[in-house]
Each structure stands twice: as structure tokens, then as C-alpha cells.
Amino acid sequence: MSLEECDSKWEPVRLMMEHAKPVSLGSLHTYQMRHTPRRVLYTMSYYKFACKLIGRDKSVLDVGCGEGLGTWMLAKECGGSHGIDFDEDLIATARGNWDGPNIAFGCDDFLDFSSGSFDGVVNFDVIEHIEGCHAGRFFRGMADCLGPYGIGVVGTPNLTAAKYASEVTNAGHINLYDAERLRSEMLEVFTQVLLFGANDEVVHTGFLPMCQYLIAVGIRKK
């Protein structure tokens, strides 16, 4: 194929991209892209995992949604999503980037949140920032937002990997979990809890103490 032919085939694609709405990075993703861009990719792989578990034509609550990139994936893959975060700047960025009939955002503190019944509730990198005395209330809130057949997905750094993390990473982690504690506390509000581990972008069922990240799936709320 000649260069001219390549250009002619590319032109419709280029025009389509020119008319697409641009996405603006806020402070969170700007920092990550400058310092640890791999973290964005890891997080999106966890959201993809949650999408596959929850399934199509489902409504999902994304707790601690940040700038809404994961919330957008949930809306695209599952059918509808509502993202909440208590950071007004992050929610403003999310609303500026993502809109449509199947996606919405709210500036809310989940510990005081009670709205709707969802097929899935997900949160990644949230519980480790919540004081341990409020963790039970957080898990109970997840269950209360779910319908009778809904599932809850929690992702958090593994306590056993904390000694390998950077000082910056550990600074805000006031409530880290190991696998057994995470399972135990989620079993207070769910009938069954399945535990997965993640190393980088790979989610698996390997030896949990050696995982960088834990993903727990709560099934059938009590």
C-alpha cells in the first residue's frame, strides 16, 4: 500500500477524532501520569474485572470515584453508573469529562450516603483511607445500597506489601488490610466473600500474602 493510500484511509479516522470531546486530566490523574502512569493502568484493569463480575444491563455505584475514569468504564460496560466522591475538584473534573443518560456524579461522603438500590457497589483504594473505627459502617453502607442480588467489590493495597511501598504511597494509608481481616469484616454484611489478589495489572487467585493488592467480592447481603 502506498503512502497516499494510507493517508486516504486514515483521513476518516482523523476527522472522527477531531470531533470527539477531549478529556481533561485533573490534579489526581495529572500527578499519576507524571510520576506513576502504570498506576492508572492497574486501576483500570481492576475496574474491568469488576465490570465482568457485575455484568451487562446493571446499575453500579462507584464509591470514591475520583475523576470518574473508572465510573465511565462501569457505565460503558455495565449499562449505568453513579460516581461519588467528597472531593469537589475531582467531581467537577468528572462532570466536565463524562456526561450522558447512563452516568452521573455527586459530591458526597459515603459514610452519610443513602440513595437508591444498585446491582453493584465498587470501591478501589478507599477503605485504607478510612479510620478503622468507621470501617464497619462503610461495609454496612455498601450492603445497604445493594439490591437483594447485588454484589460489592472492594479493592485495597495488601498490608503484607506495605513494606515495599514508597513513603508517599503509605502516607495516607491509615487502615490497611490483609486478606483474612478483609474477608472477616466483609462477612459481617455479606453471606459469602470471594478473595482475589492482584500483582500489577493481573488479577488472580494466587497466594494472597504475596499479592500487592486485594480484591474482595461480597455476595448476597445479610
C-alpha positions in Angstrom: 0.0 0.0 0.0 1.4 3.4 -1.0 1.8 6.3 1.4 -1.0 8.2 -0.4 -3.4 5.2 0.0 -2.5 5.0 3.8 -3.3 8.7 4.1 -6.6 8.4 2.4 -7.7 5.5 4.6 -6.6 7.3 7.8 -8.4 10.6 6.9 -11.9 9.5 8.1 -10.4 8.3 11.4 -8.6 11.6 11.9 -11.7 13.6 11.2 -13.7 11.4 13.7 -11.1 12.0 16.4 -11.1 15.8 15.8 -14.8 15.9 16.5 -14.5 13.8 19.7 -14.9 15.6 23.0 -11.4 15.9 24.6 -10.8 14.5 28.1 -9.1 16.8 30.6 -6.9 15.4 33.4 -7.4 16.9 36.8 -4.9 17.1 39.7 -5.1 13.3 40.5 -4.5 11.8 37.1 -2.0 14.6 36.2 0.1 13.6 39.2 -0.2 9.9 38.4 0.7 10.3 34.7 3.7 12.4 35.6 5.0 10.1 38.3 3.5 6.6 38.2 1.4 6.2 35.0 1.3 2.5 35.5 -1.0 3.0 38.4 -3.7 4.3 36.1 -3.5 1.2 34.0 -3.5 -1.1 37.1 -6.7 0.6 38.4 -8.4 0.4 35.1 -7.7 -3.4 35.0 -9.4 -3.7 38.4 -12.4 -1.8 37.1 -12.5 -4.1 34.1 -12.6 -7.1 36.4 -15.5 -5.6 38.4 -17.4 -4.9 35.1 -17.1 -8.5 34.1 -18.3 -9.7 37.5 -21.3 -7.3 37.6 -22.4 -7.9 34.0 -24.5 -6.1 31.4 -27.6 -4.0 32.0 -26.7 -3.3 35.6 -26.6 -0.2 37.7 -23.4 0.4 39.6 -22.4 2.8 42.4 -18.7 3.8 42.3 -17.6 5.0 45.7 -14.5 7.2 45.8 -14.8 7.7 42.0 -12.1 10.4 41.8 -12.1 11.9 38.3 -14.6 9.3 37.0 -12.5 7.3 34.6 -13.5 4.1 36.2 -17.1 5.3 36.5 -17.1 5.8 32.8 -15.9 2.3 32.2 -18.7 0.9 34.5 -21.3 2.9 32.6 -19.9 1.7 29.2 -19.6 -2.0 30.2 -22.4 -2.5 32.7 -25.1 0.0 31.5 -25.3 2.7 34.1 -23.1 4.1 36.9 -23.2 6.8 39.6 -19.9 8.0 41.0 -19.5 9.7 44.3 -16.5 11.4 46.0 -16.2 14.0 48.7 -13.6 16.0 46.7 -15.4 18.8 44.9 -12.5 19.4 42.4 -12.4 15.8 41.4 -16.1 15.6 40.9 -16.0 18.8 38.8 -13.4 17.2 36.6 -15.5 14.1 36.3 -18.6 16.0 35.3 -16.7 18.0 32.8 -15.4 14.9 31.1 -18.2 12.4 31.3 -21.9 13.0 30.7 -24.9 11.2 29.3 -28.1 9.5 30.4 -26.3 6.5 31.9 -23.7 8.2 34.0 -23.9 10.7 36.9 -21.7 12.1 39.7 -22.3 13.5 43.1 -20.1 15.2 45.7 -21.0 13.0 48.8 -19.4 11.5 51.8 -20.3 7.8 51.6 -20.5 7.4 55.3 -23.5 9.7 55.2 -24.8 8.5 51.8 -28.1 6.6 51.4 -29.7 6.7 47.9 -31.1 4.1 45.6 -30.6 0.4 45.1 -27.8 -0.8 42.8 -26.8 -4.0 41.2 -23.2 -3.4 42.2 -21.2 -1.2 44.5 -17.5 -0.9 43.8 -14.7 1.0 45.5 -11.0 0.9 44.8 -8.3 2.5 47.0 -10.9 3.8 49.5 -11.1 1.7 52.6 -7.4 2.1 53.5 -8.1 5.9 53.9 -11.0 5.4 56.4 -10.3 5.1 60.1 -10.8 1.5 61.3 -13.5 2.6 63.7 -15.6 3.5 60.7 -14.9 0.5 58.6 -17.9 -1.5 59.8 -20.2 1.4 58.9 -18.6 1.7 55.5 -19.2 -2.0 54.7 -22.7 -1.8 56.0 -23.3 1.2 53.8 -22.2 -0.8 50.8 -24.7 -3.6 51.6 -27.5 -1.2 52.2 -27.0 0.3 48.7 -27.4 -3.1 47.0 -30.4 -4.9 45.8 -31.0 -8.5 47.0 -28.8 -10.0 44.3 -26.2 -7.2 44.1 -22.5 -7.7 44.7 -20.0 -5.5 46.4 -16.4 -5.2 45.2 -13.6 -3.8 47.4 -10.1 -3.2 46.2 -7.3 -2.2 48.6 -3.5 -2.4 48.9 -2.3 -5.5 50.8 -0.9 -5.0 54.3 1.8 -7.6 53.6 3.1 -5.4 50.7 3.2 -2.1 52.6 6.9 -2.5 53.5 7.7 -2.4 49.8 5.7 0.7 49.0 7.0 4.2 48.9 6.8 6.7 51.8 4.4 8.8 49.7 2.2 5.8 49.0 2.0 4.8 52.6 1.5 8.3 54.0 -2.3 8.3 53.6 -2.9 4.6 54.4 -4.3 4.6 57.9 -6.3 1.4 57.7 -4.5 -1.3 55.6 -5.9 -4.8 55.4 -4.6 -8.3 55.0 -6.7 -10.9 53.3 -8.1 -12.5 56.4 -9.2 -9.3 58.1 -10.8 -8.1 54.8 -12.7 -11.4 54.5 -13.8 -11.3 58.1 -15.1 -7.8 58.1 -17.0 -8.2 54.8 -18.6 -11.4 56.1 -20.3 -9.2 58.7 -22.5 -7.9 56.0 -22.3 -10.4 53.1 -23.2 -14.1 53.1 -20.2 -15.1 51.0 -16.9 -13.3 50.2 -14.6 -14.3 47.4 -11.0 -13.1 47.6 -8.7 -12.3 44.7 -5.2 -10.9 44.5 -3.5 -8.6 42.0 0.1 -8.1 41.0 0.4 -5.1 38.7 -2.5 -5.4 36.2 -3.0 -9.2 36.7 -6.0 -10.3 38.9 -5.7 -13.9 40.0 -6.4 -16.4 42.8 -2.8 -17.0 43.8 -1.1 -16.9 47.2 -2.7 -13.9 48.8 0.2 -12.8 51.2 2.4 -12.3 48.2 -0.1 -10.0 46.3 0.4 -6.3 46.1 -3.4 -5.7 46.0 -6.5 -7.4 47.3 -9.9 -7.5 45.7 -12.8 -8.9 47.7 -16.2 -9.7 46.2 -19.2 -9.7 48.6 -22.2 -11.8 47.5 -25.8 -11.7 48.9 -26.0 -9.0 51.6 -27.2 -10.0 55.1 
